[in-house]
Amino acid sequence: MPEGDAVTGATIELDELTKRYGHSAQPAVDGVSMEIAAGETVILVGPSGCGKSTCLRMINRLIEPTSGRILINGEDVTGIDPVKLRRRIGYAIQSSGLFPHMTVAENIAQVPKMLGWSKSTVRDRVEQMLDLVGLDPREFHGRYPRQLSGGQQQRVGVARALAADPPVLLMDEPFGAVDPITRDHLQDELIRLQHELHKTIVFVTHDFDEAIKLGDRIAVLREQSHIAQFDTPEAILTNPADDFVSGFVGAGAALKRLNLTRVRDVGVVDVPTAAMDDPRETVVDRLREGTSNELLLLDRRGRPYKWLRTGDLALAKGSLARAGTPVTGHVSRDATLRDALEAVLTDSAGRVPVTGRRGEYVGVVDMETLMNSVHELLEADRMAAIEHRHDLEEMRAHHTQEQLEAGFGEGGR
Ligand SMILES: Nc1ncnc2c1ncn2[C@@H]1O[C@H](COP(=O)(O)OP(=O)(O)OP(=O)(O)O)[C@@H](O)[C@H]1O
């Protein structure tokens, strides 16, 4: 999380939380314990029926736990009125859960109204929420859910969940029912929102790629919600705890790792550049000075325009305007390494310019820099995981030593 940004989320602690439905022999959720930091996004993944939704719904007590405790910001909420509790916890689900007979505005306004907010505050809040999720308030305010696309319904669902500004947001496969492109878009929107809001989010999904993209940490659950591994996406990708987790990560862990790093975090190379208005001699000199026989011509706003090779000038009879090959692909500094790899693989010369916020040239990525970066990243992940394991072992050894000493002490009395 960026420094200086206020955290508005709350801590969540699940303490030996268990759910046994009716007379079933096995509990659906068996003694799950988990600590979630304020402002953190935690993803629950696991096979169908392992108890993810049950876990999630116990947090807002839509399902009453059979035993165990839930603490929100340190307060035990296991015994408080569930209706009051739910006003402090936003909840978004797959089918968007909107009331069909209410307009978009009425749906979003529901919890703020129940909380007794004044009419004008509620009205402003509805506008603000629609803006936040990227829907034009004037257009969508009065529509009914059936007049919205699946993706728009999901957005309204998220707006409604956030309307009363709850510190905690629970999301149960919220993007499960939309097409992959809309899903990708909604995921990006959620990342943007979370960047602004810093809620504590617990998010259930089947989709491991979604978990990697959205989670600060991922809890991989086995049957009855036993935790197989609870760690950062990087650690799970490079150091899965066992075969069960590896099976979940699936093939292509290194490729998935590329989604976690942005171009701005790795080194880019510099190529000689020249401006459109530069005299021909300057351009020729720069081409000569460079190590590759290529130069990037920038337009008047400093944006990549054309690739120019030594021979191009002769072919175009010396006119810069006619020489060279237009730049077709580029990646922004915010693009993931996966996007950069895609661009590099599809570029005929295997390199693409990197651009800043206003499209200005900041460097170039090619296959070699990408490969070096990926090797370095994977190596760093591995080292961090080894250190982490070492710390854990030391802590355990220390703990055992303490217990032994305490035992001897008692025995000696
Ligand atoms: N109301 C209920 N009564 C009895 N059993 C239930 C009830 N709800 C869920 N279960 C059982 O509890 C177990 C966990 O269900 P849950 O829906 O929490 O799993 P899940 O991991 O979210 O599954 P999925 O990924 O398929 O949505 C399942 O075996 C399910 O059949």
The ligand as an SDF file (V2000), in Angstrom:
LIG
                    3D

 31 33  0  0  0  0  0  0  0  0999 V2000
  -27.5420  -24.6590    3.8560 N   0  0  0  0  0  0  0  0  0  0  0  0
  -26.7890  -25.7670    3.8040 C   0  0  0  0  0  0  0  0  0  0  0  0
  -27.2130  -26.9110    4.3570 N   0  0  0  0  0  0  0  0  0  0  0  0
  -26.4750  -28.0330    4.3350 C   0  0  0  0  0  0  0  0  0  0  0  0
  -25.2600  -28.1130    3.7500 N   0  0  0  0  0  0  0  0  0  0  0  0
  -24.7770  -27.0030    3.1720 C   0  0  0  0  0  0  0  0  0  0  0  0
  -25.5090  -25.7770    3.1590 C   0  0  0  0  0  0  0  0  0  0  0  0
  -24.7800  -24.8440    2.5030 N   0  0  0  0  0  0  0  0  0  0  0  0
  -23.6290  -25.4600    2.1350 C   0  0  0  0  0  0  0  0  0  0  0  0
  -23.6230  -26.7480    2.5280 N   0  0  0  0  0  0  0  0  0  0  0  0
  -22.5340  -27.7220    2.3290 C   0  0  0  0  0  0  0  0  0  0  0  0
  -21.3510  -27.2010    2.9230 O   0  0  0  0  0  0  0  0  0  0  0  0
  -20.2220  -27.4520    2.1130 C   0  0  0  0  0  0  0  0  0  0  0  0
  -19.5140  -26.1470    1.7960 C   0  0  0  0  0  0  0  0  0  0  0  0
  -20.3250  -25.3490    0.9490 O   0  0  0  0  0  0  0  0  0  0  0  0
  -19.8940  -23.9170    0.4460 P   0  0  0  0  0  0  0  0  0  0  0  0
  -20.9780  -23.3870   -0.4070 O   0  0  0  0  0  0  0  0  0  0  0  0
  -19.4390  -23.1190    1.5830 O   0  0  0  0  0  0  0  0  0  0  0  0
  -18.6180  -24.3090   -0.4430 O   0  0  0  0  0  0  0  0  0  0  0  0
  -17.8290  -23.4620   -1.5350 P   0  0  0  0  0  0  0  0  0  0  0  0
  -16.3990  -23.7960   -1.3460 O   0  0  0  0  0  0  0  0  0  0  0  0
  -18.2180  -22.0500   -1.4570 O   0  0  0  0  0  0  0  0  0  0  0  0
  -18.3830  -24.1380   -2.8520 O   0  0  0  0  0  0  0  0  0  0  0  0
  -18.4810  -23.5630   -4.3560 P   0  0  0  0  0  0  0  0  0  0  0  0
  -17.1140  -23.1710   -4.7400 O   0  0  0  0  0  0  0  0  0  0  0  0
  -18.9950  -24.7280   -5.1230 O   0  0  0  0  0  0  0  0  0  0  0  0
  -19.4340  -22.3990   -4.3120 O   0  0  0  0  0  0  0  0  0  0  0  0
  -20.7250  -28.2110    0.9060 C   0  0  0  0  0  0  0  0  0  0  0  0
  -20.4990  -29.5800    1.0970 O   0  0  0  0  0  0  0  0  0  0  0  0
  -22.2050  -27.8880    0.8730 C   0  0  0  0  0  0  0  0  0  0  0  0
  -22.9160  -28.9550    0.3160 O   0  0  0  0  0  0  0  0  0  0  0  0
  1  2  1  0
  2  3  1  0
  2  7  2  0
  3  4  2  0
  4  5  1  0
  5  6  2  0
  6  7  1  0
  6 10  1  0
  7  8  1  0
  8  9  2  0
  9 10  1  0
 10 11  1  0
 11 12  1  0
 11 30  1  0
 12 13  1  0
 13 14  1  0
 13 28  1  0
 14 15  1  0
 15 16  1  0
 16 17  2  0
 16 18  1  0
 16 19  1  0
 19 20  1  0
 20 21  2  0
 20 22  1  0
 20 23  1  0
 23 24  1  0
 24 25  2  0
 24 26  1  0
 24 27  1  0
 28 29  1  0
 28 30  1  0
 30 31  1  0
M  END
$$$$
